[in-house]
Amino acid sequence: MITMRSVFAPLWSSMRVLTLLLAFGAQSALPRAVAAQTWQDLVVTMGMSGEAYDGNLASATVPLVDSTNSVGAAVAETGIRGGLLLYSSNRTLISTDFDLGLRQFLASGFAVRDFAPRETTGRLRLAMNRRWASVGSLRVLAEGRSRRMDDRPPMPLFLQPGYDRLFGSVQFTTLPIDGLTIDVSVDAEQADYDAPEGVPQIDLLDRDSRGLGVGLTWGQGYNIRFHGTYRAVDFSKQASFVGSEPFRQDRMLTVGAAWRWQGDVLAELGVDAIVNRSNSRRPEYDAVSFRARLGAPLPVWDLGVNLYGVLTGKSYVDETPFARLVPGEEADNASVVYLDVNRPMSSQLDAALRFGFTRAETDIGNSYFRRYGLSLLLSYRPNLP
């Protein structure tokens, strides 16, 4: 008799071998003192999906001549993520986590030729948390991200270009006062984009930013949070067309609120309002987004369901026939829906069937793409030392 376990057994074995090889390589590469520390998590993922793309796409975003309005793609992906506890004492924790991923696309439907884009991503983060019994806690975080894209296709299959990103933040959180905690944070970011052949304007997205945030949170079992962030973003390669300030400088204010409940069911609702102003009038905009999240077990077959959705509306202050260069999916412009049904196949292997929808801006403002996808994902957690 064919069972679900017998169907997934070969892939499960392959994932186990891959995990052991990666874990052995990480242990060998790390210094002895670090390698002796505690693994907090290690997950290997594999998956495959079918995706379709279309949208309202400006001709300025098309690096190659192509007459198609919609395309499809088959996608295979694999990744590994995990975390290590490097140091622990009564008041201080130092940890690191990483996330590496590879997605290979086989796209069809283009008029000129078919494309096979390959996307590789990596993230490494180091965090220190320190507690003071009478005051509160301090969190210091440093993070590096990198993304590479080979054979980037033309529209309508929009894939973010490659970039290198450095990010750092410091956050202080007070002890609860009548159930209320206050947090204050400062952060800084630097992003350097790769300009593929035929799309030199992508290099103009390079940016530096600084942010200051304040949050108020209270509640037990559930919590309610209000937050606000002021962010200054400088685009040193974009002209502002203002004589006294030759380069584009954006100033962004975000305010929002969220409600969250965690028990047998995880539920979350939130809203954010964003005002972006600039010395370059073209990218000035207002936006509002509503988000919802639900995670719950189902009463049959050990199934669980996760639903996540963000609905965003964005409008530019000035209409212009000229291209508005914006950071694309990394900006605050996406509407996203993910629905997955998951089930444990064993104590170490989980499977999930996911439907995903995204509507987001490309590199050119007011030019949106839509992506529809259906994915089968497997996650394997090995026994950690």
FENMOVEN-V135473 format. One record per run of one state. SS is the DSSP state (2 for helix, 1 for strand, 0 for the rest). FROM is the first residue (numbers start at 1). LEN is the number of residues. Records with the same first field share a line. If there is no record, write none. Layout:
# FENMOVEN-V135473
SS->FROM-LEN  FROM-LEN
This chain:
# FENMOVEN-V135473
0->1-3  30-2  36-2  57-2  62-9  89-3  109-9  133-3  151-12  175-2  178-2  194-6  206-1  219-3  243-2  263-3  279-2  284-1  298-5  317-8  326-2  331-4  345-4  362-2  365-3  381-5
2->4-26  32-4  59-3  200-6  281-3  328-3
1->38-19  71-18  92-17  118-15  136-15  163-12  177-1  180-14  207-12  222-21  245-18  266-13  285-13  303-14  325-1  335-10  349-13  364-1  368-13
